[in-house]
Amino acid sequence: MENVRLSNGVEMPKVGFGVFRIEDLATCEQAVLDALAVGYRSIDTAQYYQNEEAVGRAIRKSPVAREDIFLATKIWESDFAEDKTEQAVYGSMRRLGVDYLDLVLLHHPYGDYYGAYRALEKLYREGLIRAIGISNFYLARYLDFVSHVDIVPHINQVENHVFYQQAELASLMETYATKMEAWGPLAQGAHNFFKHPIIAEIAEKHQKTNSQVGLRYLLQLDRIVIPKSVHRERIEENFNVFDFELDEADMASLRKLDTDTPNNMGYWEVNRVKRTLRI
C-alpha cells in the first residue's frame, strides 16, 4: 500500500474501501472484514450510509490494530450547525466504537456548512480528528469556501473517474494543498465502464482489468480512490493496482475519455430533498 501525505503531515492510504449503498449491515461488516484482510487500511463511511455500526464491528473483530486503520466518516447536512455538528461527530464515534477519527468531511455544501466546519476545526485542534475536509464542493463553491475558513480542507471528496476527470478543480485544489479523493472511481458502471473498448485495450496490454486501469489512472493523477464492492474477488482486484504503471500513451488515451459531465448529481439532489423532508 502507498500513502499520500496531507497538508498537515498526516499519512493517508491512496486506496481506501468505500461502503456507500451497502445497506445490509451483515454484508457491510463482512465486506469491511474482507477489505482489511486483503490489505486495505482506509475505510470510508458516512452518517447518511447508516452503516457506521457495521463498520465499527468489523474494525473491532479484525486483527488489524485500530491505529493502523485510517477511518473516515461524513456529517450529513441535517446536523450542520456549530453545536449540532460537534454532537454529530461524537455520535459517529459512538456508533463506530472509537475514541478518535482520522478524517471527518462535511457531506455537501448545503445549510450552515460554515458553522459545521467551525465545529470540525475545533475538534481537529482538540485532537479528536486527525484531518478534516469537505465533500461535493465543486469549483466555485470550493474557492469561496477556502477563502473563509481558518483551516483549509485537507480533503475534498468528489465524483471523479475517467469520464469525469475534474482537471480544473484538481488544479485549483493543488494551489491550496487540498487532496482530491475520488468517490465513484469506477464511474459506478456508467459509460459501459467495465467493457469500454479503449479501457479494455489498455487493460489487456498490462494484463489487468478495466477496474484496475481506471483506478491506476486516477492514482497517477495524484487522486485518492475509494472503490467499493461486496465481493471478495472484486475487493482484491481493486486493491491490486500498485504493480503496474500506465505509460504516457495510455494516459493520453484515457484523458480523451473525459466528458466533463457528472453521473450522479441528480441522484444526490433527489435524495437530499427526501432526507431533508424525512420522506
C-alpha positions in Angstrom: 0.0 0.0 0.0 1.2 3.5 -0.8 0.3 6.5 1.2 -0.2 10.2 0.5 0.9 13.0 2.9 -1.9 15.5 3.6 -1.0 19.2 4.0 -0.9 18.8 7.8 1.6 15.9 7.6 -0.9 13.1 8.2 -0.3 10.0 6.1 -3.4 8.6 4.3 -3.6 5.4 2.1 -4.0 6.2 -1.6 -6.6 3.4 -1.9 -9.4 3.1 0.6 -12.5 1.0 0.9 -15.9 2.7 0.5 -19.2 1.4 1.9 -21.7 3.6 0.1 -25.0 1.7 -0.6 -24.0 -1.4 1.4 -27.3 -1.2 3.4 -27.4 -4.7 4.7 -25.4 -4.4 7.9 -24.2 -8.0 8.0 -23.0 -7.7 4.4 -21.3 -4.4 5.2 -19.5 -5.9 8.2 -18.2 -8.8 6.2 -17.1 -6.6 3.3 -15.0 -4.4 5.7 -13.5 -7.5 7.3 -12.6 -8.8 3.8 -11.1 -5.5 2.8 -9.0 -5.3 5.9 -7.9 -8.9 5.4 -6.9 -8.1 1.8 -4.7 -5.2 2.9 -6.9 -2.1 2.8 -6.1 0.3 5.7 -8.5 3.1 4.9 -12.3 2.8 5.4 -14.8 5.5 4.3 -18.3 5.6 5.7 -20.9 8.3 6.4 -23.9 9.1 8.7 -26.0 9.0 5.5 -25.0 5.4 4.7 -26.5 4.2 8.0 -23.8 1.5 8.4 -21.3 3.1 10.8 -22.2 0.5 13.4 -21.3 -2.4 11.0 -18.0 -0.7 10.1 -17.2 -0.4 13.8 -18.0 -4.0 14.5 -15.7 -5.1 11.6 -12.9 -3.0 12.9 -13.2 -4.5 16.4 -13.3 -8.0 15.0 -10.4 -7.5 12.7 -6.9 -8.4 13.9 -5.7 -5.1 12.3 -4.9 -2.6 15.1 -7.1 0.5 15.2 -4.1 2.8 14.9 -3.2 1.1 11.6 -6.7 1.9 10.1 -7.4 5.3 8.6 -11.1 5.7 9.4 -13.3 8.4 7.8 -16.9 9.4 8.1 -19.1 12.3 6.8 -21.6 14.5 8.6 -25.0 15.0 6.9 -26.5 18.4 6.4 -29.3 18.0 8.9 -26.6 18.2 11.5 -24.9 21.3 10.1 -24.5 24.0 12.8 -21.7 24.5 15.2 -23.2 22.8 18.2 -25.1 20.1 16.3 -22.1 19.1 14.2 -19.9 18.6 17.2 -22.5 16.3 18.7 -22.9 14.6 15.4 -19.2 13.8 15.3 -19.4 12.3 18.8 -22.4 10.3 17.6 -20.4 8.8 14.8 -17.6 8.0 17.1 -20.1 6.2 19.4 -21.6 4.2 16.6 -18.1 3.3 15.2 -16.9 2.5 18.7 -13.8 4.6 18.5 -12.3 7.5 20.6 -10.9 9.5 17.6 -11.5 9.7 13.9 -8.8 10.0 11.2 -10.9 12.1 8.8 -14.3 13.8 9.0 -15.9 15.5 6.0 -19.0 17.7 5.5 -21.1 15.6 3.1 -22.5 18.5 1.0 -22.3 22.3 0.6 -25.9 22.9 1.9 -27.2 24.5 5.1 -24.9 26.0 7.7 -21.8 24.4 6.4 -19.6 27.2 7.7 -20.9 26.7 11.2 -20.4 22.9 10.8 -16.8 23.4 9.6 -16.0 25.5 12.6 -17.0 22.6 14.7 -14.7 20.3 12.8 -11.9 22.9 13.2 -12.5 22.9 16.9 -12.4 19.1 17.2 -9.3 19.0 15.0 -7.5 21.4 17.3 -8.5 19.3 20.3 -7.0 16.2 18.6 -10.2 14.2 18.3 -10.0 14.3 14.4 -6.7 14.0 12.6 -7.8 15.6 9.4 -10.9 17.5 8.2 -12.4 18.3 4.9 -15.4 18.6 2.6 -17.3 16.6 0.0 -19.0 17.5 -3.2 -17.6 21.1 -3.1 -17.1 21.9 -6.8 -15.2 24.7 -8.4 -16.9 28.0 -7.4 -18.1 26.7 -4.0 -14.7 25.3 -3.1 -12.9 28.5 -4.0 -15.4 30.6 -1.9 -15.1 28.2 1.0 -11.3 28.1 1.3 -11.3 31.9 1.3 -13.5 32.0 4.5 -12.1 29.2 6.8 -9.2 29.1 9.2 -8.0 25.6 8.2 -8.0 24.9 4.5 -9.7 21.4 4.0 -7.2 18.6 3.8 -9.5 16.6 1.5 -12.3 17.4 -0.9 -14.1 14.1 -1.8 -15.9 14.5 -5.2 -17.1 12.4 -8.1 -14.1 11.5 -10.1 -13.4 8.9 -12.8 -12.1 8.6 -16.3 -15.3 10.1 -17.7 -15.4 13.0 -15.2 -11.8 13.9 -14.5 -12.2 17.4 -12.9 -8.9 18.7 -14.1 -9.8 22.4 -13.4 -10.9 21.6 -9.9 -7.9 19.5 -9.3 -5.6 22.3 -10.4 -7.3 24.8 -8.1 -7.2 22.4 -5.2 -3.5 21.8 -5.7 -3.0 25.6 -5.3 -4.5 25.3 -1.8 -2.9 21.9 -1.0 -6.2 20.1 -0.7 -6.1 16.5 -1.9 -8.8 15.2 -4.2 -10.5 12.0 -3.1 -12.5 10.2 -5.8 -15.9 8.7 -5.0 -17.3 6.6 -7.7 -13.8 6.0 -9.2 -15.2 3.2 -11.4 -18.0 5.5 -12.7 -20.5 3.2 -11.0 -20.5 1.3 -14.3 -21.7 4.2 -16.4 -20.5 4.8 -19.9 -20.0 1.0 -20.3 -17.0 1.4 -18.0 -16.4 -2.3 -17.4 -16.4 -3.2 -21.1 -15.3 0.1 -22.6 -13.1 -0.8 -25.6 -10.4 1.8 -25.0 -10.0 0.9 -21.4 -10.1 -2.8 -22.2 -7.3 -2.4 -24.8 -5.1 -0.8 -22.2 -6.1 -3.4 -19.6 -5.2 -6.2 -22.0 -1.8 -4.6 -22.6 -1.0 -4.6 -18.9 -2.8 -7.9 -18.2 -5.1 -6.1 -15.9 -8.9 -5.4 -15.7 -10.8 -2.2 -16.7 -11.3 -1.5 -13.0 -7.6 -1.7 -12.3 -6.8 0.6 -15.2 -9.4 3.1 -14.1 -8.1 3.2 -10.6 -4.5 3.3 -11.7 -5.2 6.3 -13.9 -6.6 8.3 -11.0 -3.7 7.3 -8.8 -1.2 8.6 -11.4 -3.1 11.9 -11.4 -2.4 12.0 -7.7 -6.0 11.3 -6.6 -7.1 9.2 -3.6 -9.6 6.5 -4.6 -12.2 4.6 -2.5 -13.7 1.8 -4.7 -16.5 -0.3 -3.3 -17.6 -3.9 -3.7 -19.2 -6.6 -1.5 -17.4 -9.4 -3.5 -14.1 -10.7 -2.1 -12.6 -11.2 -5.6 -13.5 -7.6 -6.6 -12.2 -6.2 -3.3 -8.9 -7.9 -4.1 -8.9 -6.8 -7.7 -9.4 -3.1 -6.8 -6.6 -3.3 -4.3 -4.0 -4.8 -6.7 -3.1 -1.6 -8.6 0.4 -0.9 -7.4 2.3 -3.5 -9.5 2.0 -1.7 -12.9 2.2 1.7 -14.4 0.4 3.4 -17.3 2.7 4.9 -19.9 2.1 8.3 -21.5 0.3 6.8 -24.4 -2.1 5.1 -22.0 -2.7 8.3 -20.0 -3.3 10.3 -23.2 -5.9 7.8 -24.4 -7.7 7.8 -21.1 -7.5 11.6 -20.8 -9.6 11.8 -24.0 -12.5 9.9 -22.4 -13.4 12.9 -20.2 -16.9 14.1 -20.8 -16.7 16.9 -18.2 -20.2 15.8 -17.0 -21.1 14.2 -13.7 -23.1 11.0 -13.4 -24.9 11.4 -10.1 -25.8 14.9 -9.2 -29.4 14.2 -9.9 -29.4 11.2 -7.6 -27.8 13.2 -4.8 -30.2 16.1 -5.2 -33.3 13.9 -5.1 -32.1 12.0 -2.0 -31.0 15.2 -0.3 -34.6 16.6 -0.6 -36.0 13.3 0.6 -33.8 13.2 3.7 -34.4 16.9 4.4 -38.2 16.4 4.2 -38.0 13.0 6.0 -39.8 11.3 3.1 
